[in-house]
Amino acid sequence: MDIETVEQLAEYRTVQTWLKGVHHQSPASTTTDADRLSTLLKFCHLAEKDPDTIVAECFRAPKEGDVWKRIKFKTRRTYSALIDQAEEQLFGGGAAGRQRGSIIRSFFHAPVASGRAHIQASISFVC
């Protein structure tokens, strides 16, 4: 993964969609985009993948006639465990770690994929 700065991270399509969604759904949030981006950047480094790849990995290839994208449940469990790991190892655990984990989860909740699919069903059980 070649992302070194939050400015580079912000160029990814999935990140732009996520931030637009957060601004629309939570306009009164006290969390800044700088906090969101720095948290997601650390998570991407832990995962060793860029955000577009992370999202793409969460879905199976569509079958003919599919209206909804299908979630890879094994991948769901992998990213859920990685979020838990990040909360402890990257963000110090406790309330602060959980708050940063929630920022990462919000990335997975965003309607970042095309069509009607949301990754929310994939990760929402850890919220």
C-alpha positions as semicolon CSV with decimal commas, in nm:
position;residue;x (nm);y (nm);z (nm)
1;M;0,000;0,000;0,000
2;D;0,145;0,333;-0,106
3;I;-0,072;0,575;0,093
4;E;0,140;0,796;0,314
5;T;-0,082;1,097;0,386
6;V;-0,445;1,170;0,462
7;E;-0,452;1,385;0,148
8;Q;-0,367;1,078;-0,061
9;L;-0,624;0,872;0,127
10;A;-0,892;1,135;0,061
11;E;-0,847;1,084;-0,315
12;Y;-0,995;0,733;-0,305
13;R;-1,350;0,701;-0,435
14;T;-1,469;0,500;-0,136
15;V;-1,329;0,758;0,105
16;Q;-1,496;1,046;-0,078
17;T;-1,828;0,861;-0,072
18;W;-1,784;0,783;0,298
19;L;-1,714;1,144;0,392
20;K;-2,011;1,271;0,190
21;G;-2,234;1,019;0,363
22;V;-2,105;1,111;0,709
23;H;-2,164;1,480;0,641
24;H;-2,516;1,406;0,523
25;Q;-2,611;1,164;0,802
26;S;-2,429;1,331;1,093
27;P;-2,396;1,704;1,021
28;A;-2,364;1,784;1,393
29;S;-2,084;1,531;1,456
30;T;-1,794;1,663;1,660
31;T;-1,553;1,425;1,487
32;T;-1,349;1,611;1,226
33;D;-1,261;1,481;0,882
34;A;-0,896;1,502;0,988
35;D;-0,971;1,259;1,274
36;R;-1,168;1,030;1,044
37;L;-0,897;1,025;0,780
38;S;-0,607;0,973;1,020
39;T;-0,795;0,688;1,186
40;L;-0,878;0,521;0,855
41;L;-0,520;0,569;0,733
42;K;-0,385;0,381;1,036
43;F;-0,638;0,105;0,977
44;C;-0,540;0,078;0,609
45;H;-0,176;0,047;0,710
46;L;-0,268;-0,230;0,955
47;A;-0,470;-0,407;0,683
48;E;-0,193;-0,334;0,431
49;K;-0,459;-0,241;0,176
50;D;-0,606;0,073;0,027
51;P;-0,970;0,157;0,105
52;D;-1,102;0,074;-0,243
53;T;-0,947;-0,274;-0,218
54;I;-1,090;-0,326;0,130
55;V;-1,441;-0,249;0,004
56;A;-1,402;-0,457;-0,312
57;E;-1,293;-0,758;-0,104
58;C;-1,616;-0,745;0,096
59;F;-1,834;-0,851;-0,198
60;R;-1,865;-1,158;-0,416
61;A;-1,876;-1,127;-0,791
62;P;-2,239;-1,069;-0,892
63;K;-2,432;-1,350;-1,053
64;E;-2,657;-1,288;-1,349
65;G;-2,981;-1,129;-1,236
66;D;-2,849;-1,015;-0,897
67;V;-2,993;-0,682;-0,786
68;W;-2,796;-0,671;-0,461
69;K;-2,430;-0,739;-0,416
70;R;-2,355;-1,040;-0,202
71;I;-2,133;-1,007;0,103
72;K;-1,840;-1,237;0,170
73;F;-1,903;-1,340;0,531
74;K;-1,553;-1,477;0,583
75;T;-1,415;-1,138;0,481
76;R;-1,666;-0,972;0,716
77;R;-1,525;-1,169;1,008
78;T;-1,168;-1,088;0,905
79;Y;-1,229;-0,712;0,898
80;S;-1,432;-0,723;1,216
81;A;-1,141;-0,889;1,394
82;L;-0,900;-0,639;1,241
83;I;-1,110;-0,350;1,373
84;D;-1,097;-0,507;1,720
85;Q;-0,721;-0,543;1,686
86;A;-0,686;-0,180;1,579
87;E;-0,889;-0,064;1,878
88;E;-0,639;-0,227;2,113
89;Q;-0,307;-0,202;1,930
90;L;-0,335;0,126;1,743
91;F;-0,567;0,327;1,963
92;G;-0,494;0,208;2,317
93;G;-0,815;0,021;2,394
94;G;-1,084;0,140;2,629
95;A;-1,326;0,414;2,537
96;A;-1,076;0,591;2,313
97;G;-1,002;0,274;2,119
98;R;-1,371;0,196;2,084
99;Q;-1,439;0,548;1,956
100;R;-1,170;0,506;1,687
101;G;-1,311;0,164;1,603
102;S;-1,650;0,329;1,552
103;I;-1,492;0,568;1,303
104;I;-1,358;0,270;1,108
105;R;-1,696;0,095;1,125
106;S;-1,860;0,407;0,983
107;F;-1,643;0,360;0,674
108;F;-1,790;0,012;0,630
109;H;-2,142;0,147;0,683
110;A;-2,115;0,398;0,402
111;P;-2,291;0,318;0,075
112;V;-1,952;0,293;-0,092
113;A;-2,034;0,025;-0,343
114;S;-2,230;0,075;-0,660
115;G;-2,587;-0,043;-0,681
116;R;-2,793;-0,089;-0,368
117;A;-2,533;-0,269;-0,162
118;H;-2,397;-0,138;0,162
119;I;-2,128;-0,306;0,363
120;Q;-2,332;-0,223;0,673
121;A;-2,480;-0,571;0,676
122;S;-2,127;-0,701;0,660
123;I;-1,984;-0,522;0,962
124;S;-2,286;-0,392;1,154
125;F;-2,290;-0,675;1,405
126;V;-1,976;-0,532;1,568
127;C;-2,125;-0,187;1,628
